[in-house]
Amino acid sequence: MAPERMGAGLETDMSEIHFVVEEADEGGYIAKAVNDDIFTEADDIATLHTNVRDAVHCHFDKDNIPAVIRLHFTHEEVIAA
């Protein structure tokens, strides 16, 4: 059974970690973990993958690193009413 951790009042399966990825105003991407204090940014997707992996490995003990990192890309459009 995968290790579990409490977060925001809900049980979370820590075999995975989820990031929300947004386009930065100045270009590139910003990734923020959903239930952990992890944040990173990059100019392109390939570098973002590397930076997210590095950030996750720095944040967790080597015995508790999630097996899967999921990136959820958001796209915002603003239109006139």
mmCIF file of the N, C-alpha and C atoms, coordinates in Angstrom:
data_MODEL
# 
_entry.id   MODEL 
# 
loop_
_atom_site.group_PDB 
_atom_site.id 
_atom_site.type_symbol 
_atom_site.label_atom_id 
_atom_site.label_alt_id 
_atom_site.label_comp_id 
_atom_site.label_asym_id 
_atom_site.label_entity_id 
_atom_site.label_seq_id 
_atom_site.pdbx_PDB_ins_code 
_atom_site.Cartn_x 
_atom_site.Cartn_y 
_atom_site.Cartn_z 
_atom_site.occupancy 
_atom_site.B_iso_or_equiv 
_atom_site.pdbx_formal_charge 
_atom_site.auth_seq_id 
_atom_site.auth_comp_id 
_atom_site.auth_asym_id 
_atom_site.auth_atom_id 
_atom_site.pdbx_PDB_model_num 
ATOM 1   N N  . MET A 1 1  ? 0.849   -1.185 0.000   1.00 0.00 ? 1  MET A N  1 
ATOM 2   C CA . MET A 1 1  ? 0.000   0.000  0.000   1.00 0.00 ? 1  MET A CA 1 
ATOM 3   C C  . MET A 1 1  ? 0.888   1.239  0.000   1.00 0.00 ? 1  MET A C  1 
ATOM 4   N N  . ALA A 1 2  ? 0.528   2.253  -0.789  1.00 0.00 ? 2  ALA A N  1 
ATOM 5   C CA . ALA A 1 2  ? 1.315   3.476  -0.897  1.00 0.00 ? 2  ALA A CA 1 
ATOM 6   C C  . ALA A 1 2  ? 1.205   4.284  0.385   1.00 0.00 ? 2  ALA A C  1 
ATOM 7   N N  . PRO A 1 3  ? 2.281   4.972  0.772   1.00 0.00 ? 3  PRO A N  1 
ATOM 8   C CA . PRO A 1 3  ? 2.207   5.817  1.967   1.00 0.00 ? 3  PRO A CA 1 
ATOM 9   C C  . PRO A 1 3  ? 1.203   6.945  1.748   1.00 0.00 ? 3  PRO A C  1 
ATOM 10  N N  . GLU A 1 4  ? 0.502   7.318  2.804   1.00 0.00 ? 4  GLU A N  1 
ATOM 11  C CA . GLU A 1 4  ? -0.481  8.380  2.696   1.00 0.00 ? 4  GLU A CA 1 
ATOM 12  C C  . GLU A 1 4  ? -0.134  9.483  3.679   1.00 0.00 ? 4  GLU A C  1 
ATOM 13  N N  . ARG A 1 5  ? -0.572  10.685 3.350   1.00 0.00 ? 5  ARG A N  1 
ATOM 14  C CA . ARG A 1 5  ? -0.285  11.844 4.161   1.00 0.00 ? 5  ARG A CA 1 
ATOM 15  C C  . ARG A 1 5  ? -1.525  12.718 4.223   1.00 0.00 ? 5  ARG A C  1 
ATOM 16  N N  . MET A 1 6  ? -1.732  13.367 5.334   1.00 0.00 ? 6  MET A N  1 
ATOM 17  C CA . MET A 1 6  ? -2.875  14.255 5.472   1.00 0.00 ? 6  MET A CA 1 
ATOM 18  C C  . MET A 1 6  ? -2.526  15.607 4.888   1.00 0.00 ? 6  MET A C  1 
ATOM 19  N N  . GLY A 1 7  ? -3.441  16.177 4.119   1.00 0.00 ? 7  GLY A N  1 
ATOM 20  C CA . GLY A 1 7  ? -3.223  17.501 3.560   1.00 0.00 ? 7  GLY A CA 1 
ATOM 21  C C  . GLY A 1 7  ? -4.549  18.196 3.368   1.00 0.00 ? 7  GLY A C  1 
ATOM 22  N N  . ALA A 1 8  ? -4.678  19.403 3.890   1.00 0.00 ? 8  ALA A N  1 
ATOM 23  C CA . ALA A 1 8  ? -5.893  20.207 3.756   1.00 0.00 ? 8  ALA A CA 1 
ATOM 24  C C  . ALA A 1 8  ? -7.126  19.436 4.215   1.00 0.00 ? 8  ALA A C  1 
ATOM 25  N N  . GLY A 1 9  ? -6.951  18.580 5.228   1.00 0.00 ? 9  GLY A N  1 
ATOM 26  C CA . GLY A 1 9  ? -8.080  17.845 5.773   1.00 0.00 ? 9  GLY A CA 1 
ATOM 27  C C  . GLY A 1 9  ? -8.479  16.613 4.983   1.00 0.00 ? 9  GLY A C  1 
ATOM 28  N N  . LEU A 1 10 ? -7.778  16.314 3.916   1.00 0.00 ? 10 LEU A N  1 
ATOM 29  C CA . LEU A 1 10 ? -8.104  15.154 3.089   1.00 0.00 ? 10 LEU A CA 1 
ATOM 30  C C  . LEU A 1 10 ? -6.904  14.231 3.019   1.00 0.00 ? 10 LEU A C  1 
ATOM 31  N N  . GLU A 1 11 ? -7.144  12.927 2.932   1.00 0.00 ? 11 GLU A N  1 
ATOM 32  C CA . GLU A 1 11 ? -6.045  11.998 2.735   1.00 0.00 ? 11 GLU A CA 1 
ATOM 33  C C  . GLU A 1 11 ? -5.565  12.107 1.298   1.00 0.00 ? 11 GLU A C  1 
ATOM 34  N N  . THR A 1 12 ? -4.250  12.161 1.124   1.00 0.00 ? 12 THR A N  1 
ATOM 35  C CA . THR A 1 12 ? -3.665  12.302 -0.196  1.00 0.00 ? 12 THR A CA 1 
ATOM 36  C C  . THR A 1 12 ? -2.708  11.151 -0.439  1.00 0.00 ? 12 THR A C  1 
ATOM 37  N N  . ASP A 1 13 ? -2.799  10.521 -1.581  1.00 0.00 ? 13 ASP A N  1 
ATOM 38  C CA . ASP A 1 13 ? -1.895  9.451  -1.965  1.00 0.00 ? 13 ASP A CA 1 
ATOM 39  C C  . ASP A 1 13 ? -0.576  10.091 -2.372  1.00 0.00 ? 13 ASP A C  1 
ATOM 40  N N  . MET A 1 14 ? 0.484   9.860  -1.593  1.00 0.00 ? 14 MET A N  1 
ATOM 41  C CA . MET A 1 14 ? 1.755   10.520 -1.863  1.00 0.00 ? 14 MET A CA 1 
ATOM 42  C C  . MET A 1 14 ? 2.621   9.734  -2.834  1.00 0.00 ? 14 MET A C  1 
ATOM 43  N N  . SER A 1 15 ? 2.034   8.753  -3.534  1.00 0.00 ? 15 SER A N  1 
ATOM 44  C CA . SER A 1 15 ? 2.787   8.122  -4.609  1.00 0.00 ? 15 SER A CA 1 
ATOM 45  C C  . SER A 1 15 ? 2.771   9.033  -5.835  1.00 0.00 ? 15 SER A C  1 
ATOM 46  N N  . GLU A 1 16 ? 1.943   10.095 -5.774  1.00 0.00 ? 16 GLU A N  1 
ATOM 47  C CA . GLU A 1 16 ? 1.869   11.093 -6.829  1.00 0.00 ? 16 GLU A CA 1 
ATOM 48  C C  . GLU A 1 16 ? 1.908   12.485 -6.217  1.00 0.00 ? 16 GLU A C  1 
ATOM 49  N N  . ILE A 1 17 ? 2.416   13.433 -6.990  1.00 0.00 ? 17 ILE A N  1 
ATOM 50  C CA . ILE A 1 17 ? 2.341   14.837 -6.610  1.00 0.00 ? 17 ILE A CA 1 
ATOM 51  C C  . ILE A 1 17 ? 1.830   15.599 -7.824  1.00 0.00 ? 17 ILE A C  1 
ATOM 52  N N  . HIS A 1 18 ? 0.985   16.582 -7.581  1.00 0.00 ? 18 HIS A N  1 
ATOM 53  C CA . HIS A 1 18 ? 0.357   17.342 -8.653  1.00 0.00 ? 18 HIS A CA 1 
ATOM 54  C C  . HIS A 1 18 ? 0.829   18.787 -8.630  1.00 0.00 ? 18 HIS A C  1 
ATOM 55  N N  . PHE A 1 19 ? 1.121   19.316 -9.803  1.00 0.00 ? 19 PHE A N  1 
ATOM 56  C CA . PHE A 1 19 ? 1.503   20.712 -9.976  1.00 0.00 ? 19 PHE A CA 1 
ATOM 57  C C  . PHE A 1 19 ? 0.516   21.384 -10.924 1.00 0.00 ? 19 PHE A C  1 
ATOM 58  N N  . VAL A 1 20 ? 0.189   22.636 -10.633 1.00 0.00 ? 20 VAL A N  1 
ATOM 59  C CA . VAL A 1 20 ? -0.550  23.477 -11.562 1.00 0.00 ? 20 VAL A CA 1 
ATOM 60  C C  . VAL A 1 20 ? 0.483   24.332 -12.280 1.00 0.00 ? 20 VAL A C  1 
ATOM 61  N N  . VAL A 1 21 ? 0.442   24.314 -13.609 1.00 0.00 ? 21 VAL A N  1 
ATOM 62  C CA . VAL A 1 21 ? 1.413   25.058 -14.414 1.00 0.00 ? 21 VAL A CA 1 
ATOM 63  C C  . VAL A 1 21 ? 0.679   26.172 -15.147 1.00 0.00 ? 21 VAL A C  1 
ATOM 64  N N  . GLU A 1 22 ? 1.207   27.391 -15.001 1.00 0.00 ? 22 GLU A N  1 
ATOM 65  C CA . GLU A 1 22 ? 0.638   28.557 -15.663 1.00 0.00 ? 22 GLU A CA 1 
ATOM 66  C C  . GLU A 1 22 ? 1.705   29.225 -16.511 1.00 0.00 ? 22 GLU A C  1 
ATOM 67  N N  . GLU A 1 23 ? 1.278   29.923 -17.539 1.00 0.00 ? 23 GLU A N  1 
ATOM 68  C CA . GLU A 1 23 ? 2.214   30.725 -18.322 1.00 0.00 ? 23 GLU A CA 1 
ATOM 69  C C  . GLU A 1 23 ? 2.541   31.972 -17.514 1.00 0.00 ? 23 GLU A C  1 
ATOM 70  N N  . ALA A 1 24 ? 3.828   32.305 -17.430 1.00 0.00 ? 24 ALA A N  1 
ATOM 71  C CA . ALA A 1 24 ? 4.265   33.490 -16.703 1.00 0.00 ? 24 ALA A CA 1 
ATOM 72  C C  . ALA A 1 24 ? 4.026   34.727 -17.559 1.00 0.00 ? 24 ALA A C  1 
ATOM 73  N N  . ASP A 1 25 ? 3.719   35.858 -16.924 1.00 0.00 ? 25 ASP A N  1 
ATOM 74  C CA . ASP A 1 25 ? 3.477   37.107 -17.649 1.00 0.00 ? 25 ASP A CA 1 
ATOM 75  C C  . ASP A 1 25 ? 4.676   37.513 -18.496 1.00 0.00 ? 25 ASP A C  1 
ATOM 76  N N  . GLU A 1 26 ? 5.868   37.260 -17.983 1.00 0.00 ? 26 GLU A N  1 
ATOM 77  C CA . GLU A 1 26 ? 7.093   37.654 -18.679 1.00 0.00 ? 26 GLU A CA 1 
ATOM 78  C C  . GLU A 1 26 ? 7.602   36.572 -19.633 1.00 0.00 ? 26 GLU A C  1 
ATOM 79  N N  . GLY A 1 27 ? 6.822   35.521 -19.804 1.00 0.00 ? 27 GLY A N  1 
ATOM 80  C CA . GLY A 1 27 ? 7.205   34.402 -20.661 1.00 0.00 ? 27 GLY A CA 1 
ATOM 81  C C  . GLY A 1 27 ? 7.639   33.211 -19.836 1.00 0.00 ? 27 GLY A C  1 
ATOM 82  N N  . GLY A 1 28 ? 7.587   32.045 -20.400 1.00 0.00 ? 28 GLY A N  1 
ATOM 83  C CA . GLY A 1 28 ? 7.950   30.832 -19.686 1.00 0.00 ? 28 GLY A CA 1 
ATOM 84  C C  . GLY A 1 28 ? 6.789   30.295 -18.877 1.00 0.00 ? 28 GLY A C  1 
ATOM 85  N N  . TYR A 1 29 ? 7.108   29.484 -17.880 1.00 0.00 ? 29 TYR A N  1 
ATOM 86  C CA . TYR A 1 29 ? 6.095   28.775 -17.108 1.00 0.00 ? 29 TYR A CA 1 
ATOM 87  C C  . TYR A 1 29 ? 6.401   28.818 -15.618 1.00 0.00 ? 29 TYR A C  1 
ATOM 88  N N  . ILE A 1 30 ? 5.338   28.792 -14.817 1.00 0.00 ? 30 ILE A N  1 
ATOM 89  C CA . ILE A 1 30 ? 5.426   28.728 -13.362 1.00 0.00 ? 30 ILE A CA 1 
ATOM 90  C C  . ILE A 1 30 ? 4.691   27.469 -12.925 1.00 0.00 ? 30 ILE A C  1 
ATOM 91  N N  . ALA A 1 31 ? 5.325   26.643 -12.086 1.00 0.00 ? 31 ALA A N  1 
ATOM 92  C CA . ALA A 1 31 ? 4.701   25.417 -11.580 1.00 0.00 ? 31 ALA A CA 1 
ATOM 93  C C  . ALA A 1 31 ? 4.613   25.492 -10.057 1.00 0.00 ? 31 ALA A C  1 
ATOM 94  N N  . LYS A 1 32 ? 3.416   25.242 -9.532  1.00 0.00 ? 32 LYS A N  1 
ATOM 95  C CA . LYS A 1 32 ? 3.183   25.251 -8.082  1.00 0.00 ? 32 LYS A CA 1 
ATOM 96  C C  . LYS A 1 32 ? 2.548   23.929 -7.681  1.00 0.00 ? 32 LYS A C  1 
ATOM 97  N N  . ALA A 1 33 ? 3.120   23.282 -6.667  1.00 0.00 ? 33 ALA A N  1 
ATOM 98  C CA . ALA A 1 33 ? 2.558   22.030 -6.162  1.00 0.00 ? 33 ALA A CA 1 
ATOM 99  C C  . ALA A 1 33 ? 1.227   22.308 -5.480  1.00 0.00 ? 33 ALA A C  1 
ATOM 100 N N  . VAL A 1 34 ? 0.300   21.370 -5.585  1.00 0.00 ? 34 VAL A N  1 
ATOM 101 C CA . VAL A 1 34 ? -1.038  21.557 -5.045  1.00 0.00 ? 34 VAL A CA 1 
ATOM 102 C C  . VAL A 1 34 ? -1.066  21.456 -3.521  1.00 0.00 ? 34 VAL A C  1 
ATOM 103 N N  . ASN A 1 35 ? -0.463  20.445 -2.921  1.00 0.00 ? 35 ASN A N  1 
ATOM 104 C CA . ASN A 1 35 ? -0.547  20.256 -1.462  1.00 0.00 ? 35 ASN A CA 1 
ATOM 105 C C  . ASN A 1 35 ? 0.789   20.379 -0.744  1.00 0.00 ? 35 ASN A C  1 
ATOM 106 N N  . ASP A 1 36 ? 1.792   20.889 -1.432  1.00 0.00 ? 36 ASP A N  1 
ATOM 107 C CA . ASP A 1 36 ? 3.108   21.069 -0.816  1.00 0.00 ? 36 ASP A CA 1 
ATOM 108 C C  . ASP A 1 36 ? 3.651   22.440 -1.203  1.00 0.00 ? 36 ASP A C  1 
ATOM 109 N N  . ASP A 1 37 ? 4.553   22.963 -0.400  1.00 0.00 ? 37 ASP A N  1 
ATOM 110 C CA . ASP A 1 37 ? 5.155   24.263 -0.672  1.00 0.00 ? 37 ASP A CA 1 
ATOM 111 C C  . ASP A 1 37 ? 6.327   24.105 -1.624  1.00 0.00 ? 37 ASP A C  1 
ATOM 112 N N  . ILE A 1 38 ? 6.015   23.807 -2.877  1.00 0.00 ? 38 ILE A N  1 
ATOM 113 C CA . ILE A 1 38 ? 7.039   23.647 -3.904  1.00 0.00 ? 38 ILE A CA 1 
ATOM 114 C C  . ILE A 1 38 ? 6.659   24.547 -5.067  1.00 0.00 ? 38 ILE A C  1 
ATOM 115 N N  . PHE A 1 39 ? 7.630   25.310 -5.531  1.00 0.00 ? 39 PHE A N  1 
ATOM 116 C CA . PHE A 1 39 ? 7.415   26.270 -6.609  1.00 0.00 ? 39 PHE A CA 1 
ATOM 117 C C  . PHE A 1 39 ? 8.660   26.280 -7.477  1.00 0.00 ? 39 PHE A C  1 
ATOM 118 N N  . THR A 1 40 ? 8.479   26.325 -8.793  1.00 0.00 ? 40 THR A N  1 
ATOM 119 C CA . THR A 1 40 ? 9.618   26.462 -9.691  1.00 0.00 ? 40 THR A CA 1 
ATOM 120 C C  . THR A 1 40 ? 9.150   27.114 -10.976 1.00 0.00 ? 40 THR A C  1 
ATOM 121 N N  . GLU A 1 41 ? 10.085  27.538 -11.794 1.00 0.00 ? 41 GLU A N  1 
ATOM 122 C CA . GLU A 1 41 ? 9.745   28.160 -13.066 1.00 0.00 ? 41 GLU A CA 1 
ATOM 123 C C  . GLU A 1 41 ? 10.800  27.820 -14.102 1.00 0.00 ? 41 GLU A C  1 
ATOM 124 N N  . ALA A 1 42 ? 10.442  28.044 -15.367 1.00 0.00 ? 42 ALA A N  1 
ATOM 125 C CA . ALA A 1 42 ? 11.368  27.737 -16.456 1.00 0.00 ? 42 ALA A CA 1 
ATOM 126 C C  . ALA A 1 42 ? 10.922  28.473 -17.716 1.00 0.00 ? 42 ALA A C  1 
ATOM 127 N N  . ASP A 1 43 ? 11.851  28.589 -18.664 1.00 0.00 ? 43 ASP A N  1 
ATOM 128 C CA . ASP A 1 43 ? 11.553  29.268 -19.927 1.00 0.00 ? 43 ASP A CA 1 
ATOM 129 C C  . ASP A 1 43 ? 10.854  28.368 -20.935 1.00 0.00 ? 43 ASP A C  1 
ATOM 130 N N  . ASP A 1 44 ? 11.028  27.048 -20.807 1.00 0.00 ? 44 ASP A N  1 
ATOM 131 C CA . ASP A 1 44 ? 10.422  26.124 -21.763 1.00 0.00 ? 44 ASP A CA 1 
ATOM 132 C C  . ASP A 1 44 ? 9.996   24.846 -21.038 1.00 0.00 ? 44 ASP A C  1 
ATOM 133 N N  . ILE A 1 45 ? 9.234   24.025 -21.741 1.00 0.00 ? 45 ILE A N  1 
ATOM 134 C CA . ILE A 1 45 ? 8.665   22.812 -21.133 1.00 0.00 ? 45 ILE A CA 1 
ATOM 135 C C  . ILE A 1 45 ? 9.745   21.816 -20.714 1.00 0.00 ? 45 ILE A C  1 
ATOM 136 N N  . ALA A 1 46 ? 10.747  21.608 -21.551 1.00 0.00 ? 46 ALA A N  1 
ATOM 137 C CA . ALA A 1 46 ? 11.802  20.642 -21.217 1.00 0.00 ? 46 ALA A CA 1 
ATOM 138 C C  . ALA A 1 46 ? 12.530  21.058 -19.938 1.00 0.00 ? 46 ALA A C  1 
ATOM 139 N N  . THR A 1 47 ? 12.835  22.330 -19.817 1.00 0.00 ? 47 THR A N  1 
ATOM 140 C CA . THR A 1 47 ? 13.505  22.829 -18.605 1.00 0.00 ? 47 THR A CA 1 
ATOM 141 C C  . THR A 1 47 ? 12.568  22.770 -17.413 1.00 0.00 ? 47 THR A C  1 
ATOM 142 N N  . LEU A 1 48 ? 11.276  23.000 -17.646 1.00 0.00 ? 48 LEU A N  1 
ATOM 143 C CA . LEU A 1 48 ? 10.307  22.903 -16.558 1.00 0.00 ? 48 LEU A CA 1 
ATOM 144 C C  . LEU A 1 48 ? 10.275  21.490 -16.000 1.00 0.00 ? 48 LEU A C  1 
ATOM 145 N N  . HIS A 1 49 ? 10.287  20.484 -16.865 1.00 0.00 ? 49 HIS A N  1 
ATOM 146 C CA . HIS A 1 49 ? 10.314  19.085 -16.405 1.00 0.00 ? 49 HIS A CA 1 
ATOM 147 C C  . HIS A 1 49 ? 11.520  18.846 -15.497 1.00 0.00 ? 49 HIS A C  1 
ATOM 148 N N  . THR A 1 50 ? 12.677  19.310 -15.924 1.00 0.00 ? 50 THR A N  1 
ATOM 149 C CA . THR A 1 50 ? 13.905  19.143 -15.124 1.00 0.00 ? 50 THR A CA 1 
ATOM 150 C C  . THR A 1 50 ? 13.791  19.873 -13.797 1.00 0.00 ? 50 THR A C  1 
ATOM 151 N N  . ASN A 1 51 ? 13.322  21.119 -13.833 1.00 0.00 ? 51 ASN A N  1 
ATOM 152 C CA . ASN A 1 51 ? 13.226  21.920 -12.609 1.00 0.00 ? 51 ASN A CA 1 
ATOM 153 C C  . ASN A 1 51 ? 12.212  21.354 -11.629 1.00 0.00 ? 51 ASN A C  1 
ATOM 154 N N  . VAL A 1 52 ? 11.085  20.836 -12.134 1.00 0.00 ? 52 VAL A N  1 
ATOM 155 C CA . VAL A 1 52 ? 10.079  20.243 -11.249 1.00 0.00 ? 52 VAL A CA 1 
ATOM 156 C C  . VAL A 1 52 ? 10.649  18.992 -10.591 1.00 0.00 ? 52 VAL A C  1 
ATOM 157 N N  . ARG A 1 53 ? 11.296  18.138 -11.371 1.00 0.00 ? 53 ARG A N  1 
ATOM 158 C CA . ARG A 1 53 ? 11.926  16.929 -10.783 1.00 0.00 ? 53 ARG A CA 1 
ATOM 159 C C  . ARG A 1 53 ? 12.933  17.318 -9.703  1.00 0.00 ? 53 ARG A C  1 
ATOM 160 N N  . ASP A 1 54 ? 13.797  18.283 -10.004 1.00 0.00 ? 54 ASP A N  1 
ATOM 161 C CA . ASP A 1 54 ? 14.802  18.727 -9.033  1.00 0.00 ? 54 ASP A CA 1 
ATOM 162 C C  . ASP A 1 54 ? 14.145  19.264 -7.768  1.00 0.00 ? 54 ASP A C  1 
ATOM 163 N N  . ALA A 1 55 ? 13.094  20.066 -7.932  1.00 0.00 ? 55 ALA A N  1 
ATOM 164 C CA . ALA A 1 55 ? 12.407  20.642 -6.773  1.00 0.00 ? 55 ALA A CA 1 
ATOM 165 C C  . ALA A 1 55 ? 11.770  19.565 -5.909  1.00 0.00 ? 55 ALA A C  1 
ATOM 166 N N  . VAL A 1 56 ? 11.163  18.561 -6.540  1.00 0.00 ? 56 VAL A N  1 
ATOM 167 C CA . VAL A 1 56 ? 10.540  17.461 -5.791  1.00 0.00 ? 56 VAL A CA 1 
ATOM 168 C C  . VAL A 1 56 ? 11.603  16.667 -5.042  1.00 0.00 ? 56 VAL A C  1 
ATOM 169 N N  . HIS A 1 57 ? 12.716  16.383 -5.694  1.00 0.00 ? 57 HIS A N  1 
ATOM 170 C CA . HIS A 1 57 ? 13.794  15.629 -5.034  1.00 0.00 ? 57 HIS A CA 1 
ATOM 171 C C  . HIS A 1 57 ? 14.413  16.412 -3.883  1.00 0.00 ? 57 HIS A C  1 
ATOM 172 N N  . CYS A 1 58 ? 14.450  17.737 -3.984  1.00 0.00 ? 58 CYS A N  1 
ATOM 173 C CA . CYS A 1 58 ? 14.973  18.558 -2.886  1.00 0.00 ? 58 CYS A CA 1 
ATOM 174 C C  . CYS A 1 58 ? 13.988  18.637 -1.719  1.00 0.00 ? 58 CYS A C  1 
ATOM 175 N N  . HIS A 1 59 ? 12.702  18.590 -2.020  1.00 0.00 ? 59 HIS A N  1 
ATOM 176 C CA . HIS A 1 59 ? 11.668  18.779 -0.996  1.00 0.00 ? 59 HIS A CA 1 
ATOM 177 C C  . HIS A 1 59 ? 11.442  17.537 -0.132  1.00 0.00 ? 59 HIS A C  1 
ATOM 178 N N  . PHE A 1 60 ? 11.521  16.355 -0.739  1.00 0.00 ? 60 PHE A N  1 
ATOM 179 C CA . PHE A 1 60 ? 11.220  15.114 -0.028  1.00 0.00 ? 60 PHE A CA 1 
ATOM 180 C C  . PHE A 1 60 ? 12.482  14.348 0.331   1.00 0.00 ? 60 PHE A C  1 
ATOM 181 N N  . ASP A 1 61 ? 12.415  13.579 1.433   1.00 0.00 ? 61 ASP A N  1 
ATOM 182 C CA . ASP A 1 61 ? 13.475  12.635 1.755   1.00 0.00 ? 61 ASP A CA 1 
ATOM 183 C C  . ASP A 1 61 ? 13.530  11.603 0.639   1.00 0.00 ? 61 ASP A C  1 
ATOM 184 N N  . LYS A 1 62 ? 14.704  11.026 0.417   1.00 0.00 ? 62 LYS A N  1 
ATOM 185 C CA . LYS A 1 62 ? 14.837  10.078 -0.696  1.00 0.00 ? 62 LYS A CA 1 
ATOM 186 C C  . LYS A 1 62 ? 13.905  8.876  -0.564  1.00 0.00 ? 62 LYS A C  1 
ATOM 187 N N  . ASP A 1 63 ? 13.483  8.530  0.651   1.00 0.00 ? 63 ASP A N  1 
ATOM 188 C CA . ASP A 1 63 ? 12.572  7.399  0.855   1.00 0.00 ? 63 ASP A CA 1 
ATOM 189 C C  . ASP A 1 63 ? 11.103  7.772  0.638   1.00 0.00 ? 63 ASP A C  1 
ATOM 190 N N  . ASN A 1 64 ? 10.810  9.064  0.509   1.00 0.00 ? 64 ASN A N  1 
ATOM 191 C CA . ASN A 1 64 ? 9.416   9.518  0.392   1.00 0.00 ? 64 ASN A CA 1 
ATOM 192 C C  . ASN A 1 64 ? 9.123   10.243 -0.915  1.00 0.00 ? 64 ASN A C  1 
ATOM 193 N N  . ILE A 1 65 ? 10.004  10.164 -1.880  1.00 0.00 ? 65 ILE A N  1 
ATOM 194 C CA . ILE A 1 65 ? 9.785   10.859 -3.150  1.00 0.00 ? 65 ILE A CA 1 
ATOM 195 C C  . ILE A 1 65 ? 8.623   10.204 -3.887  1.00 0.00 ? 65 ILE A C  1 
ATOM 196 N N  . PRO A 1 66 ? 7.635   11.007 -4.319  1.00 0.00 ? 66 PRO A N  1 
ATOM 197 C CA . PRO A 1 66 ? 6.514   10.440 -5.081  1.00 0.00 ? 66 PRO A CA 1 
ATOM 198 C C  . PRO A 1 66 ? 7.006   9.770  -6.364  1.00 0.00 ? 66 PRO A C  1 
ATOM 199 N N  . ALA A 1 67 ? 6.339   8.703  -6.746  1.00 0.00 ? 67 ALA A N  1 
ATOM 200 C CA . ALA A 1 67 ? 6.728   7.957  -7.944  1.00 0.00 ? 67 ALA A CA 1 
ATOM 201 C C  . ALA A 1 67 ? 6.324   8.677  -9.221  1.00 0.00 ? 67 ALA A C  1 
ATOM 202 N N  . VAL A 1 68 ? 5.247   9.471  -9.147  1.00 0.00 ? 68 VAL A N  1 
ATOM 203 C CA . VAL A 1 68 ? 4.707   10.141 -10.331 1.00 0.00 ? 68 VAL A CA 1 
ATOM 204 C C  . VAL A 1 68 ? 4.534   11.628 -10.039 1.00 0.00 ? 68 VAL A C  1 
ATOM 205 N N  . ILE A 1 69 ? 4.937   12.454 -10.997 1.00 0.00 ? 69 ILE A N  1 
ATOM 206 C CA . ILE A 1 69 ? 4.701   13.897 -10.937 1.00 0.00 ? 69 ILE A CA 1 
ATOM 207 C C  . ILE A 1 69 ? 3.718   14.228 -12.053 1.00 0.00 ? 69 ILE A C  1 
ATOM 208 N N  . ARG A 1 70 ? 2.592   14.816 -11.700 1.00 0.00 ? 70 ARG A N  1 
ATOM 209 C CA . ARG A 1 70 ? 1.591   15.203 -12.697 1.00 0.00 ? 70 ARG A CA 1 
ATOM 210 C C  . ARG A 1 70 ? 1.590   16.718 -12.845 1.00 0.00 ? 70 ARG A C  1 
ATOM 211 N N  . LEU A 1 71 ? 1.668   17.182 -14.090 1.00 0.00 ? 71 LEU A N  1 
ATOM 212 C CA . LEU A 1 71 ? 1.623   18.606 -14.389 1.00 0.00 ? 71 LEU A CA 1 
ATOM 213 C C  . LEU A 1 71 ? 0.274   18.915 -15.031 1.00 0.00 ? 71 LEU A C  1 
ATOM 214 N N  . HIS A 1 72 ? -0.473  19.838 -14.438 1.00 0.00 ? 72 HIS A N  1 
ATOM 215 C CA . HIS A 1 72 ? -1.768  20.263 -14.949 1.00 0.00 ? 72 HIS A CA 1 
ATOM 216 C C  . HIS A 1 72 ? -1.600  21.668 -15.529 1.00 0.00 ? 72 HIS A C  1 
ATOM 217 N N  . PHE A 1 73 ? -1.628  21.771 -16.838 1.00 0.00 ? 73 PHE A N  1 
ATOM 218 C CA . PHE A 1 73 ? -1.418  23.051 -17.509 1.00 0.00 ? 73 PHE A CA 1 
ATOM 219 C C  . PHE A 1 73 ? -2.728  23.824 -17.577 1.00 0.00 ? 73 PHE A C  1 
ATOM 220 N N  . THR A 1 74 ? -2.656  25.100 -17.206 1.00 0.00 ? 74 THR A N  1 
ATOM 221 C CA . THR A 1 74 ? -3.822  25.971 -17.313 1.00 0.00 ? 74 THR A CA 1 
ATOM 222 C C  . THR A 1 74 ? -3.566  26.972 -18.425 1.00 0.00 ? 74 THR A C  1 
ATOM 223 N N  . HIS A 1 75 ? -4.627  27.381 -19.039 1.00 0.00 ? 75 HIS A N  1 
ATOM 224 C CA . HIS A 1 75 ? -4.534  28.378 -20.100 1.00 0.00 ? 75 HIS A CA 1 
ATOM 225 C C  . HIS A 1 75 ? -5.625  29.401 -19.847 1.00 0.00 ? 75 HIS A C  1 
ATOM 226 N N  . GLU A 1 76 ? -5.238  30.654 -19.672 1.00 0.00 ? 76 GLU A N  1 
ATOM 227 C CA . GLU A 1 76 ? -6.207  31.682 -19.381 1.00 0.00 ? 76 GLU A CA 1 
ATOM 228 C C  . GLU A 1 76 ? -6.401  32.585 -20.590 1.00 0.00 ? 76 GLU A C  1 
ATOM 229 N N  . GLU A 1 77 ? -7.647  32.867 -20.893 1.00 0.00 ? 77 GLU A N  1 
ATOM 230 C CA . GLU A 1 77 ? -7.969  33.826 -21.943 1.00 0.00 ? 77 GLU A CA 1 
ATOM 231 C C  . GLU A 1 77 ? -8.893  34.885 -21.363 1.00 0.00 ? 77 GLU A C  1 
ATOM 232 N N  . VAL A 1 78 ? -8.621  36.111 -21.710 1.00 0.00 ? 78 VAL A N  1 
ATOM 233 C CA . VAL A 1 78 ? -9.454  37.216 -21.268 1.00 0.00 ? 78 VAL A CA 1 
ATOM 234 C C  . VAL A 1 78 ? -10.164 37.776 -22.496 1.00 0.00 ? 78 VAL A C  1 
ATOM 235 N N  . ILE A 1 79 ? -11.485 37.865 -22.414 1.00 0.00 ? 79 ILE A N  1 
ATOM 236 C CA . ILE A 1 79 ? -12.248 38.417 -23.529 1.00 0.00 ? 79 ILE A CA 1 
ATOM 237 C C  . ILE A 1 79 ? -13.140 39.546 -23.012 1.00 0.00 ? 79 ILE A C  1 
ATOM 238 N N  . ALA A 1 80 ? -13.490 40.449 -23.894 1.00 0.00 ? 80 ALA A N  1 
ATOM 239 C CA . ALA A 1 80 ? -14.373 41.550 -23.498 1.00 0.00 ? 80 ALA A CA 1 
ATOM 240 C C  . ALA A 1 80 ? -15.777 41.012 -23.257 1.00 0.00 ? 80 ALA A C  1 
ATOM 241 N N  . ALA A 1 81 ? -16.474 41.620 -22.320 1.00 0.00 ? 81 ALA A N  1 
ATOM 242 C CA . ALA A 1 81 ? -17.839 41.201 -21.996 1.00 0.00 ? 81 ALA A CA 1 
ATOM 243 C C  . ALA A 1 81 ? -18.821 41.727 -23.021 1.00 0.00 ? 81 ALA A C  1 
# 
